[in-house]
Amino acid sequence: MKRDDVSFSPPHVGGEDMGRTINGLNVRGEDRYVFLPIFSAIMLGLTRLVFSFDMLVFVAFVPLFYYFEHISSLNLRTKTVFFHGLIFSTVFLVISLHWISLVTVPGFIGILVLFGVVLAGMFLLVRAMYKVFTFGLIFALLIFNCATNFT
């Protein structure tokens, strides 16, 4: 093979896939939105504690809906959205159901796995509803309300 036949183009030159740096952390294009579900999970988890953070529930879904608005236009991979749902459920459950680990650690791990898969599946369902329905926000609110009330 001649050297002239081989063309080289550096990967990720410009564009959305290049990623950017957030607080010194190099984040790829599809992973930079993971902070929105984490922030929403923290606020939703704080509403479940005995402290009076109940009013956070009215703003806790805002980062999550912003996340779904942007991922529906970016066409993220299903695996990435499922992973973001697992992160959301892990953060939410660690904050809201931390007391179960004081009783039984294997039970807490089982709850993390079970509800992790359920809430990550809800992420995929809400993403599909955002693509199909124009009122995806209303359906997403109903789904996440039902999913978080069962935990």
Residue pairs with C-beta under 8 A, 6 or more apart in sequence:
12 18
12 19
16 29
16 74
17 28
17 29
18 29
19 26
19 27
19 28
19 29
19 31
19 32
20 26
20 27
20 32
21 27
22 32
22 35
29 74
30 74
30 76
30 77
30 80
31 80
33 67
33 70
33 71
33 76
33 84
34 84
34 87
36 63
36 64
36 66
36 67
37 63
37 64
37 67
37 84
37 85
37 87
37 88
37 91
37 123
38 87
38 88
38 91
39 63
40 60
40 61
40 62
40 63
40 64
40 67
40 88
41 87
41 88
41 89
41 90
41 91
41 92
41 95
42 91
42 95
43 56
43 57
43 59
43 60
43 63
44 56
44 57
44 60
44 61
44 92
44 96
44 148
45 91
45 92
45 93
45 94
45 95
45 96
46 53
46 56
46 95
47 53
47 54
47 56
47 57
47 60
48 95
48 96
48 97
49 95
49 96
61 141
61 144
64 88
64 140
64 144
65 137
65 140
65 141
67 84
68 126
68 127
68 130
68 136
68 137
68 140
69 130
71 81
71 127
72 127
72 130
72 131
72 136
76 127
78 124
81 123
81 124
81 127
82 120
82 121
82 123
82 124
83 120
84 120
84 123
85 116
85 119
85 120
85 121
85 122
85 123
85 124
86 116
86 117
86 119
86 120
88 119
88 120
88 123
89 112
89 115
89 116
89 118
89 119
89 120
90 112
90 116
92 119
92 148
92 151
93 111
93 112
93 115
93 116
93 151
94 112
96 151
97 108
97 111
97 151
100 107
100 108
100 111
101 108
115 151
118 147
119 147
122 143
122 144
122 147
125 143
126 136
126 139
126 140
126 143
126 144
129 136
129 139
129 140
129 143
130 136
130 137
130 140
133 139
